Amino acid sequence: MARVKRGVTSHAKHKKTLDAAKGFYGRRKNTIRAAKAAVDKSMQYAYRDRKNKKRTIRSLWIQRLNAAVREMGLTYSRFIDGLARAGITVDRKVLSELAIHEPVAFKAIVDQAKAALPATA
């Protein structure tokens, strides 16, 4: 039976790891042992931060909406309550875009939300 030499496979795996570590500082970019640990950790960060990015962006939409509705004499929570009572199902992303690019349409939505809220004494 022929002898199997495994150098090609190992070099390919090492090259893949070192390519992923391109741009890292010090030994982390050119020593396979350090690079492997650094790349593994960077993948964990990337996975975690793909989730966190969604949180951050939603938070940004909410901040924009809060600023926009306060100019019209409402708070964010009262605005969302008014939307729910009025039966308007537009998500925060679209509302945020409307507030920035279509202020007239956004004002109409805010007025509908205001009308749906109970009168406070």
A tleap script that builds the chain and sets N, CA, C and O, in Angstrom:
source leaprc.protein.ff14SB
mol = sequence {
  NMET ALA ARG VAL LYS ARG GLY VAL THR SER
  HIE ALA LYS HIE LYS LYS THR LEU ASP ALA
  ALA LYS GLY PHE TYR GLY ARG ARG LYS ASN
  THR ILE ARG ALA ALA LYS ALA ALA VAL ASP
  LYS SER MET GLN TYR ALA TYR ARG ASP ARG
  LYS ASN LYS LYS ARG THR ILE ARG SER LEU
  TRP ILE GLN ARG LEU ASN ALA ALA VAL ARG
  GLU MET GLY LEU THR TYR SER ARG PHE ILE
  ASP GLY LEU ALA ARG ALA GLY ILE THR VAL
  ASP ARG LYS VAL LEU SER GLU LEU ALA ILE
  HIE GLU PRO VAL ALA PHE LYS ALA ILE VAL
  ASP GLN ALA LYS ALA ALA LEU PRO ALA THR
  CALA
}
set mol.1.N position { 0.835 -1.185 0.000 }
set mol.1.CA position { 0.000 0.000 0.000 }
set mol.1.C position { 0.885 1.255 0.000 }
set mol.1.O position { 1.934 1.278 0.643 }
set mol.2.N position { 0.459 2.285 -0.717 }
set mol.2.CA position { 1.244 3.503 -0.836 }
set mol.2.C position { 1.223 4.296 0.463 }
set mol.2.O position { 0.253 4.264 1.221 }
set mol.3.N position { 2.315 5.003 0.695 }
set mol.3.CA position { 2.436 5.815 1.891 }
set mol.3.C position { 1.691 7.135 1.696 }
set mol.3.O position { 1.777 7.744 0.630 }
set mol.4.N position { 0.963 7.574 2.715 }
set mol.4.CA position { 0.214 8.828 2.615 }
set mol.4.C position { 1.007 9.936 3.287 }
set mol.4.O position { 1.370 9.842 4.459 }
set mol.5.N position { 1.267 10.988 2.521 }
set mol.5.CA position { 1.959 12.156 3.076 }
set mol.5.C position { 0.909 13.251 3.269 }
set mol.5.O position { 0.168 13.591 2.347 }
set mol.6.N position { 0.865 13.791 4.480 }
set mol.6.CA position { -0.220 14.705 4.814 }
set mol.6.C position { 0.147 16.172 4.767 }
set mol.6.O position { -0.630 17.013 5.221 }
set mol.7.N position { 1.296 16.500 4.237 }
set mol.7.CA position { 1.751 17.890 4.237 }
set mol.7.C position { 0.815 18.835 3.515 }
set mol.7.O position { 0.587 19.957 3.967 }
set mol.8.N position { 0.272 18.388 2.397 }
set mol.8.CA position { -0.579 19.259 1.585 }
set mol.8.C position { -1.813 19.705 2.377 }
set mol.8.O position { -2.165 20.884 2.375 }
set mol.9.N position { -2.452 18.772 3.041 }
set mol.9.CA position { -3.654 19.085 3.818 }
set mol.9.C position { -3.341 20.057 4.952 }
set mol.9.O position { -4.054 21.040 5.154 }
set mol.10.N position { -2.272 19.774 5.687 }
set mol.10.CA position { -1.900 20.632 6.813 }
set mol.10.C position { -1.580 22.043 6.341 }
set mol.10.O position { -2.017 23.026 6.940 }
set mol.11.N position { -0.802 22.128 5.245 }
set mol.11.CA position { -0.452 23.454 4.740 }
set mol.11.C position { -1.693 24.219 4.295 }
set mol.11.O position { -1.792 25.429 4.501 }
set mol.12.N position { -2.630 23.513 3.690 }
set mol.12.CA position { -3.859 24.173 3.238 }
set mol.12.C position { -4.651 24.707 4.436 }
set mol.12.O position { -5.161 25.827 4.402 }
set mol.13.N position { -4.749 23.894 5.495 }
set mol.13.CA position { -5.484 24.336 6.692 }
set mol.13.C position { -4.793 25.530 7.349 }
set mol.13.O position { -5.441 26.485 7.775 }
set mol.14.N position { -3.466 25.453 7.420 }
set mol.14.CA position { -2.711 26.552 8.029 }
set mol.14.C position { -2.866 27.822 7.203 }
set mol.14.O position { -3.046 28.909 7.752 }
set mol.15.N position { -2.794 27.682 5.895 }
set mol.15.CA position { -2.911 28.846 5.009 }
set mol.15.C position { -4.278 29.511 5.188 }
set mol.15.O position { -4.386 30.736 5.227 }
set mol.16.N position { -5.307 28.690 5.294 }
set mol.16.CA position { -6.661 29.214 5.481 }
set mol.16.C position { -6.758 30.024 6.779 }
set mol.16.O position { -7.358 31.098 6.802 }
set mol.17.N position { -6.170 29.507 7.847 }
set mol.17.CA position { -6.185 30.205 9.136 }
set mol.17.C position { -5.377 31.498 9.059 }
set mol.17.O position { -5.819 32.540 9.542 }
set mol.18.N position { -4.197 31.429 8.453 }
set mol.18.CA position { -3.337 32.612 8.371 }
set mol.18.C position { -3.954 33.683 7.467 }
set mol.18.O position { -3.778 34.876 7.716 }
set mol.19.N position { -4.670 33.269 6.427 }
set mol.19.CA position { -5.364 34.243 5.577 }
set mol.19.C position { -6.457 34.955 6.373 }
set mol.19.O position { -6.683 36.152 6.195 }
set mol.20.N position { -7.131 34.214 7.249 }
set mol.20.CA position { -8.187 34.809 8.074 }
set mol.20.C position { -7.601 35.760 9.115 }
set mol.20.O position { -8.283 36.675 9.577 }
set mol.21.N position { -6.321 35.540 9.488 }
set mol.21.CA position { -5.668 36.364 10.511 }
set mol.21.C position { -4.943 37.564 9.894 }
set mol.21.O position { -4.234 38.285 10.597 }
set mol.22.N position { -5.113 37.778 8.617 }
set mol.22.CA position { -4.447 38.899 7.945 }
set mol.22.C position { -4.884 40.213 8.596 }
set mol.22.O position { -6.078 40.456 8.774 }
set mol.23.N position { -3.931 41.042 8.943 }
set mol.23.CA position { -4.237 42.322 9.562 }
set mol.23.C position { -4.149 42.303 11.078 }
set mol.23.O position { -4.232 43.356 11.710 }
set mol.24.N position { -3.983 41.127 11.677 }
set mol.24.CA position { -3.817 41.052 13.123 }
set mol.24.C position { -2.421 41.524 13.492 }
set mol.24.O position { -1.528 41.553 12.646 }
set mol.25.N position { -2.227 41.899 14.764 }
set mol.25.CA position { -0.936 42.409 15.225 }
set mol.25.C position { -0.023 41.303 15.737 }
set mol.25.O position { -0.484 40.276 16.235 }
set mol.26.N position { 1.278 41.534 15.603 }
set mol.26.CA position { 2.294 40.657 16.197 }
set mol.26.C position { 2.253 39.234 15.680 }
set mol.26.O position { 1.999 38.998 14.499 }
set mol.27.N position { 2.507 38.278 16.579 }
set mol.27.CA position { 2.564 36.871 16.204 }
set mol.27.C position { 1.210 36.329 15.781 }
set mol.27.O position { 1.129 35.282 15.139 }
set mol.28.N position { 0.148 37.038 16.140 }
set mol.28.CA position { -1.199 36.562 15.823 }
set mol.28.C position { -1.428 36.456 14.324 }
set mol.28.O position { -2.335 35.745 13.891 }
set mol.29.N position { -0.625 37.145 13.524 }
set mol.29.CA position { -0.844 37.111 12.084 }
set mol.29.C position { 0.025 36.100 11.346 }
set mol.29.O position { -0.276 35.757 10.203 }
set mol.30.N position { 1.112 35.608 11.982 }
set mol.30.CA position { 2.012 34.756 11.212 }
set mol.30.C position { 2.475 33.482 11.917 }
set mol.30.O position { 3.243 32.710 11.345 }
set mol.31.N position { 2.025 33.254 13.138 }
set mol.31.CA position { 2.350 32.015 13.841 }
set mol.31.C position { 1.057 31.222 13.969 }
set mol.31.O position { 0.081 31.701 14.548 }
set mol.32.N position { 1.053 30.022 13.434 }
set mol.32.CA position { -0.197 29.270 13.331 }
set mol.32.C position { -0.875 29.071 14.676 }
set mol.32.O position { -2.101 29.136 14.770 }
set mol.33.N position { -0.087 28.827 15.722 }
set mol.33.CA position { -0.651 28.573 17.038 }
set mol.33.C position { -1.405 29.795 17.576 }
set mol.33.O position { -2.530 29.686 18.064 }
set mol.34.N position { -0.758 30.952 17.474 }
set mol.34.CA position { -1.386 32.191 17.949 }
set mol.34.C position { -2.526 32.607 17.013 }
set mol.34.O position { -3.564 33.094 17.460 }
set mol.35.N position { -2.318 32.409 15.728 }
set mol.35.CA position { -3.313 32.818 14.739 }
set mol.35.C position { -4.598 32.013 14.900 }
set mol.35.O position { -5.696 32.559 14.788 }
set mol.36.N position { -4.461 30.730 15.159 }
set mol.36.CA position { -5.654 29.868 15.293 }
set mol.36.C position { -6.524 30.337 16.459 }
set mol.36.O position { -7.745 30.435 16.333 }
set mol.37.N position { -5.890 30.624 17.583 }
set mol.37.CA position { -6.639 31.100 18.757 }
set mol.37.C position { -7.294 32.449 18.459 }
set mol.37.O position { -8.448 32.683 18.820 }
set mol.38.N position { -6.552 33.326 17.803 }
set mol.38.CA position { -7.069 34.664 17.503 }
set mol.38.C position { -8.236 34.598 16.514 }
set mol.38.O position { -9.226 35.313 16.663 }
set mol.39.N position { -8.109 33.741 15.517 }
set mol.39.CA position { -9.174 33.609 14.509 }
set mol.39.C position { -10.419 32.996 15.143 }
set mol.39.O position { -11.536 33.432 14.866 }
set mol.40.N position { -10.231 31.985 15.994 }
set mol.40.CA position { -11.381 31.378 16.675 }
set mol.40.C position { -12.124 32.420 17.510 }
set mol.40.O position { -13.353 32.489 17.478 }
set mol.41.N position { -11.372 33.225 18.254 }
set mol.41.CA position { -11.986 34.253 19.096 }
set mol.41.C position { -12.687 35.307 18.227 }
set mol.41.O position { -13.771 35.778 18.569 }
set mol.42.N position { -12.062 35.669 17.109 }
set mol.42.CA position { -12.658 36.685 16.237 }
set mol.42.C position { -13.974 36.190 15.643 }
set mol.42.O position { -14.901 36.971 15.424 }
set mol.43.N position { -14.046 34.879 15.383 }
set mol.43.CA position { -15.297 34.302 14.869 }
set mol.43.C position { -16.395 34.362 15.932 }
set mol.43.O position { -17.562 34.582 15.610 }
set mol.44.N position { -16.021 34.167 17.190 }
set mol.44.CA position { -16.994 34.268 18.278 }
set mol.44.C position { -17.531 35.698 18.378 }
set mol.44.O position { -18.733 35.916 18.533 }
set mol.45.N position { -16.618 36.662 18.287 }
set mol.45.CA position { -17.034 38.066 18.330 }
set mol.45.C position { -17.956 38.390 17.161 }
set mol.45.O position { -18.969 39.069 17.332 }
set mol.46.N position { -17.603 37.902 15.973 }
set mol.46.CA position { -18.400 38.185 14.784 }
set mol.46.C position { -19.813 37.619 14.936 }
set mol.46.O position { -20.790 38.283 14.588 }
set mol.47.N position { -19.920 36.401 15.451 }
set mol.47.CA position { -21.227 35.768 15.646 }
set mol.47.C position { -22.057 36.579 16.645 }
set mol.47.O position { -23.224 36.886 16.403 }
set mol.48.N position { -21.427 36.915 17.768 }
set mol.48.CA position { -22.134 37.670 18.808 }
set mol.48.C position { -22.583 39.035 18.280 }
set mol.48.O position { -23.712 39.461 18.522 }
set mol.49.N position { -21.696 39.712 17.565 }
set mol.49.CA position { -21.986 41.077 17.147 }
set mol.49.C position { -22.955 41.158 15.976 }
set mol.49.O position { -23.543 42.213 15.736 }
set mol.50.N position { -23.132 40.057 15.241 }
set mol.50.CA position { -24.196 40.051 14.236 }
set mol.50.C position { -25.552 40.147 14.928 }
set mol.50.O position { -26.482 40.756 14.400 }
set mol.51.N position { -25.662 39.544 16.110 }
set mol.51.CA position { -26.901 39.637 16.891 }
set mol.51.C position { -27.037 41.034 17.517 }
set mol.51.O position { -28.108 41.640 17.484 }
set mol.52.N position { -25.942 41.527 18.082 }
set mol.52.CA position { -25.975 42.829 18.758 }
set mol.52.C position { -26.266 43.966 17.789 }
set mol.52.O position { -26.873 44.968 18.167 }
set mol.53.N position { -25.834 43.812 16.539 }
set mol.53.CA position { -26.063 44.846 15.534 }
set mol.53.C position { -27.557 45.088 15.350 }
set mol.53.O position { -27.992 46.230 15.203 }
set mol.54.N position { -28.332 44.024 15.359 }
set mol.54.CA position { -29.780 44.143 15.198 }
set mol.54.C position { -30.381 44.942 16.353 }
set mol.54.O position { -31.273 45.768 16.154 }
set mol.55.N position { -29.878 44.684 17.569 }
set mol.55.CA position { -30.319 45.429 18.749 }
set mol.55.C position { -29.992 46.906 18.619 }
set mol.55.O position { -30.828 47.771 18.880 }
set mol.56.N position { -28.760 47.179 18.210 }
set mol.56.CA position { -28.282 48.558 18.103 }
set mol.56.C position { -29.091 49.341 17.078 }
set mol.56.O position { -29.471 50.487 17.320 }
set mol.57.N position { -29.351 48.716 15.931 }
set mol.57.CA position { -30.090 49.398 14.873 }
set mol.57.C position { -31.523 49.675 15.308 }
set mol.57.O position { -32.055 50.753 15.044 }
set mol.58.N position { -32.153 48.701 15.976 }
set mol.58.CA position { -33.516 48.923 16.479 }
set mol.58.C position { -33.531 50.078 17.476 }
set mol.58.O position { -34.449 50.897 17.472 }
set mol.59.N position { -32.522 50.137 18.320 }
set mol.59.CA position { -32.403 51.214 19.296 }
set mol.59.C position { -32.290 52.577 18.592 }
set mol.59.O position { -32.867 53.570 19.037 }
set mol.60.N position { -31.541 52.601 17.493 }
set mol.60.CA position { -31.394 53.835 16.709 }
set mol.60.C position { -32.741 54.275 16.138 }
set mol.60.O position { -33.082 55.457 16.193 }
set mol.61.N position { -33.509 53.326 15.589 }
set mol.61.CA position { -34.832 53.664 15.058 }
set mol.61.C position { -35.707 54.261 16.144 }
set mol.61.O position { -36.418 55.238 15.907 }
set mol.62.N position { -35.658 53.676 17.340 }
set mol.62.CA position { -36.485 54.154 18.447 }
set mol.62.C position { -36.070 55.565 18.858 }
set mol.62.O position { -36.928 56.405 19.127 }
set mol.63.N position { -34.769 55.832 18.910 }
set mol.63.CA position { -34.290 57.178 19.255 }
set mol.63.C position { -34.757 58.203 18.226 }
set mol.63.O position { -35.175 59.304 18.582 }
set mol.64.N position { -34.684 57.834 16.954 }
set mol.64.CA position { -35.130 58.747 15.893 }
set mol.64.C position { -36.621 59.022 16.002 }
set mol.64.O position { -37.067 60.160 15.856 }
set mol.65.N position { -37.390 57.960 16.261 }
set mol.65.CA position { -38.836 58.131 16.396 }
set mol.65.C position { -39.179 59.005 17.591 }
set mol.65.O position { -40.046 59.874 17.504 }
set mol.66.N position { -38.503 58.775 18.700 }
set mol.66.CA position { -38.751 59.560 19.907 }
set mol.66.C position { -38.506 61.045 19.631 }
set mol.66.O position { -39.303 61.896 20.027 }
set mol.67.N position { -37.400 61.350 18.949 }
set mol.67.CA position { -37.085 62.741 18.625 }
set mol.67.C position { -38.140 63.336 17.696 }
set mol.67.O position { -38.549 64.485 17.865 }
set mol.68.N position { -38.572 62.556 16.725 }
set mol.68.CA position { -39.535 63.054 15.737 }
set mol.68.C position { -40.913 63.295 16.358 }
set mol.68.O position { -41.548 64.310 16.074 }
set mol.69.N position { -41.377 62.374 17.200 }
set mol.69.CA position { -42.724 62.549 17.766 }
set mol.69.C position { -42.746 63.585 18.880 }
set mol.69.O position { -43.791 64.188 19.128 }
set mol.70.N position { -41.633 63.807 19.554 }
set mol.70.CA position { -41.588 64.846 20.593 }
set mol.70.C position { -41.786 66.233 19.980 }
set mol.70.O position { -42.344 67.126 20.618 }
set mol.71.N position { -41.324 66.407 18.736 }
set mol.71.CA position { -41.551 67.685 18.044 }
set mol.71.C position { -43.043 67.914 17.802 }
set mol.71.O position { -43.491 69.048 17.633 }
set mol.72.N position { -43.796 66.826 17.790 }
set mol.72.CA position { -45.239 66.910 17.528 }
set mol.72.C position { -46.059 66.760 18.810 }
set mol.72.O position { -47.266 66.524 18.762 }
set mol.73.N position { -45.391 66.901 19.952 }
set mol.73.CA position { -46.084 66.920 21.237 }
set mol.73.C position { -46.492 65.564 21.784 }
set mol.73.O position { -47.526 65.441 22.441 }
set mol.74.N position { -45.692 64.554 21.521 }
set mol.74.CA position { -45.995 63.199 21.979 }
set mol.74.C position { -44.697 62.548 22.430 }
set mol.74.O position { -43.612 62.959 22.020 }
set mol.75.N position { -44.812 61.533 23.275 }
set mol.75.CA position { -43.614 60.757 23.613 }
set mol.75.C position { -43.636 59.479 22.789 }
set mol.75.O position { -44.654 59.121 22.196 }
set mol.76.N position { -42.511 58.806 22.762 }
set mol.76.CA position { -42.398 57.569 21.979 }
set mol.76.C position { -43.398 56.521 22.461 }
set mol.76.O position { -44.102 55.912 21.655 }
set mol.77.N position { -43.460 56.312 23.781 }
set mol.77.CA position { -44.327 55.244 24.294 }
set mol.77.C position { -45.801 55.552 24.020 }
set mol.77.O position { -46.572 54.653 23.683 }
set mol.78.N position { -46.193 56.820 24.165 }
set mol.78.CA position { -47.586 57.207 23.872 }
set mol.78.C position { -47.872 57.039 22.379 }
set mol.78.O position { -48.971 56.640 21.992 }
set mol.79.N position { -46.883 57.345 21.549 }
set mol.79.CA position { -47.024 57.201 20.090 }
set mol.79.C position { -47.253 55.736 19.719 }
set mol.79.O position { -48.153 55.425 18.938 }
set mol.80.N position { -46.445 54.843 20.274 }
set mol.80.CA position { -46.572 53.413 19.986 }
set mol.80.C position { -47.921 52.890 20.496 }
set mol.80.O position { -48.563 52.068 19.842 }
set mol.81.N position { -48.339 53.373 21.663 }
set mol.81.CA position { -49.645 52.987 22.201 }
set mol.81.C position { -50.752 53.452 21.263 }
set mol.81.O position { -51.697 52.712 20.990 }
set mol.82.N position { -50.629 54.682 20.774 }
set mol.82.CA position { -51.624 55.226 19.838 }
set mol.82.C position { -51.684 54.436 18.541 }
set mol.82.O position { -52.764 54.198 17.999 }
set mol.83.N position { -50.527 54.034 18.048 }
set mol.83.CA position { -50.493 53.217 16.823 }
set mol.83.C position { -51.227 51.890 17.037 }
set mol.83.O position { -52.002 51.453 16.187 }
set mol.84.N position { -50.972 51.261 18.179 }
set mol.84.CA position { -51.609 49.978 18.473 }
set mol.84.C position { -53.127 50.144 18.570 }
set mol.84.O position { -53.880 49.326 18.042 }
set mol.85.N position { -53.568 51.197 19.241 }
set mol.85.CA position { -55.007 51.434 19.398 }
set mol.85.C position { -55.662 51.768 18.066 }
set mol.85.O position { -56.820 51.424 17.831 }
set mol.86.N position { -54.907 52.447 17.187 }
set mol.86.CA position { -55.452 52.823 15.876 }
set mol.86.C position { -55.403 51.658 14.890 }
set mol.86.O position { -55.978 51.732 13.804 }
set mol.87.N position { -54.717 50.585 15.273 }
set mol.87.CA position { -54.620 49.415 14.388 }
set mol.87.C position { -53.629 49.606 13.258 }
set mol.87.O position { -53.726 48.948 12.222 }
set mol.88.N position { -52.674 50.503 13.455 }
set mol.88.CA position { -51.645 50.742 12.434 }
set mol.88.C position { -50.470 49.828 12.722 }
set mol.88.O position { -49.860 49.905 13.788 }
set mol.89.N position { -50.154 48.959 11.767 }
set mol.89.CA position { -49.051 48.005 11.968 }
set mol.89.C position { -47.917 48.330 11.002 }
set mol.89.O position { -47.728 47.662 9.985 }
set mol.90.N position { -47.177 49.363 11.347 }
set mol.90.CA position { -45.985 49.734 10.581 }
set mol.90.C position { -44.815 49.579 11.521 }
set mol.90.O position { -44.859 50.063 12.652 }
set mol.91.N position { -43.758 48.905 11.068 }
set mol.91.CA position { -42.635 48.655 11.970 }
set mol.91.C position { -41.774 49.900 12.174 }
set mol.91.O position { -41.890 50.887 11.448 }
set mol.92.N position { -40.919 49.824 13.173 }
set mol.92.CA position { -40.129 50.980 13.580 }
set mol.92.C position { -39.151 51.431 12.504 }
set mol.92.O position { -38.869 52.622 12.378 }
set mol.93.N position { -38.642 50.496 11.739 }
set mol.93.CA position { -37.709 50.840 10.660 }
set mol.93.C position { -38.392 51.758 9.643 }
set mol.93.O position { -37.850 52.802 9.279 }
set mol.94.N position { -39.568 51.367 9.195 }
set mol.94.CA position { -40.301 52.144 8.195 }
set mol.94.C position { -40.732 53.488 8.774 }
set mol.94.O position { -40.648 54.513 8.098 }
set mol.95.N position { -41.193 53.486 10.024 }
set mol.95.CA position { -41.585 54.739 10.670 }
set mol.95.C position { -40.412 55.704 10.758 }
set mol.95.O position { -40.561 56.905 10.532 }
set mol.96.N position { -39.238 55.159 11.091 }
set mol.96.CA position { -38.038 55.983 11.189 }
set mol.96.C position { -37.686 56.598 9.833 }
set mol.96.O position { -37.351 57.779 9.745 }
set mol.97.N position { -37.765 55.789 8.787 }
set mol.97.CA position { -37.480 56.285 7.429 }
set mol.97.C position { -38.504 57.351 7.027 }
set mol.97.O position { -38.145 58.361 6.421 }
set mol.98.N position { -39.774 57.127 7.363 }
set mol.98.CA position { -40.805 58.113 7.055 }
set mol.98.C position { -40.535 59.436 7.777 }
set mol.98.O position { -40.678 60.512 7.197 }
set mol.99.N position { -40.146 59.339 9.035 }
set mol.99.CA position { -39.881 60.545 9.827 }
set mol.99.C position { -38.769 61.380 9.203 }
set mol.99.O position { -38.798 62.610 9.258 }
set mol.100.N position { -37.784 60.700 8.606 }
set mol.100.CA position { -36.646 61.414 8.024 }
set mol.100.C position { -36.966 61.932 6.626 }
set mol.100.O position { -36.719 63.099 6.320 }
set mol.101.N position { -37.521 61.057 5.772 }
set mol.101.CA position { -37.651 61.379 4.347 }
set mol.101.C position { -39.031 61.865 3.927 }
set mol.101.O position { -39.152 62.568 2.923 }
set mol.102.N position { -40.075 61.506 4.672 }
set mol.102.CA position { -41.446 61.892 4.320 }
set mol.102.C position { -42.157 62.481 5.534 }
set mol.102.O position { -43.061 61.851 6.082 }
set mol.103.N position { -41.760 63.689 5.965 }
set mol.103.CA position { -42.339 64.244 7.198 }
set mol.103.C position { -43.853 64.463 7.131 }
set mol.103.O position { -44.531 64.383 8.155 }
set mol.104.N position { -44.390 64.737 5.940 }
set mol.104.CA position { -45.835 64.968 5.810 }
set mol.104.C position { -46.599 63.669 6.081 }
set mol.104.O position { -47.590 63.667 6.811 }
set mol.105.N position { -46.134 62.573 5.494 }
set mol.105.CA position { -46.772 61.268 5.716 }
set mol.105.C position { -46.629 60.851 7.175 }
set mol.105.O position { -47.558 60.292 7.758 }
set mol.106.N position { -45.474 61.120 7.759 }
set mol.106.CA position { -45.248 60.769 9.159 }
set mol.106.C position { -46.185 61.564 10.062 }
set mol.106.O position { -46.726 61.030 11.030 }
set mol.107.N position { -46.374 62.848 9.739 }
set mol.107.CA position { -47.291 63.686 10.532 }
set mol.107.C position { -48.703 63.127 10.489 }
set mol.107.O position { -49.409 63.146 11.498 }
set mol.108.N position { -49.121 62.630 9.336 }
set mol.108.CA position { -50.461 62.047 9.211 }
set mol.108.C position { -50.599 60.818 10.110 }
set mol.108.O position { -51.638 60.621 10.739 }
set mol.109.N position { -49.563 60.000 10.170 }
set mol.109.CA position { -49.587 58.808 11.032 }
set mol.109.C position { -49.635 59.225 12.504 }
set mol.109.O position { -50.373 58.643 13.300 }
set mol.110.N position { -48.847 60.232 12.853 }
set mol.110.CA position { -48.833 60.723 14.244 }
set mol.110.C position { -50.210 61.261 14.623 }
set mol.110.O position { -50.686 61.025 15.734 }
set mol.111.N position { -50.847 61.978 13.708 }
set mol.111.CA position { -52.185 62.520 13.990 }
set mol.111.C position { -53.195 61.396 14.221 }
set mol.111.O position { -54.049 61.499 15.101 }
set mol.112.N position { -53.096 60.328 13.434 }
set mol.112.CA position { -53.985 59.177 13.625 }
set mol.112.C position { -53.734 58.521 14.983 }
set mol.112.O position { -54.673 58.133 15.677 }
set mol.113.N position { -52.458 58.403 15.352 }
set mol.113.CA position { -52.103 57.818 16.652 }
set mol.113.C position { -52.620 58.683 17.793 }
set mol.113.O position { -53.119 58.170 18.795 }
set mol.114.N position { -52.498 60.001 17.637 }
set mol.114.CA position { -52.986 60.927 18.666 }
set mol.114.C position { -54.500 60.797 18.840 }
set mol.114.O position { -55.017 60.791 19.957 }
set mol.115.N position { -55.189 60.695 17.712 }
set mol.115.CA position { -56.660 60.618 17.750 }
set mol.115.C position { -57.125 59.341 18.430 }
set mol.115.O position { -58.184 59.322 19.059 }
set mol.116.N position { -56.346 58.277 18.310 }
set mol.116.CA position { -56.724 56.987 18.885 }
set mol.116.C position { -56.476 56.921 20.397 }
set mol.116.O position { -57.037 56.068 21.085 }
set mol.117.N position { -55.639 57.821 20.903 }
set mol.117.CA position { -55.334 57.810 22.341 }
set mol.117.C position { -56.513 58.354 23.135 }
set mol.117.O position { -57.213 59.255 22.674 }
set mol.118.N position { -56.734 57.804 24.332 }
set mol.118.CA position { -57.813 58.354 25.168 }
set mol.118.C position { -57.447 59.745 25.666 }
set mol.118.O position { -56.272 60.034 25.892 }
set mol.119.N position { -58.421 60.589 25.834 }
set mol.119.CA position { -58.172 61.957 26.315 }
set mol.119.C position { -57.745 61.885 27.777 }
set mol.119.O position { -58.381 61.218 28.593 }
set mol.120.N position { -56.661 62.583 28.092 }
set mol.120.CA position { -56.180 62.608 29.478 }
set mol.120.C position { -56.696 63.861 30.162 }
set mol.120.O position { -56.694 64.941 29.572 }
set mol.121.N position { -57.130 63.723 31.386 }
set mol.121.CA position { -57.702 64.860 32.110 }
set mol.121.C position { -56.677 65.530 32.972 }
set mol.121.O position { -56.987 66.508 33.652 }
savepdb mol mol.pdb
quit
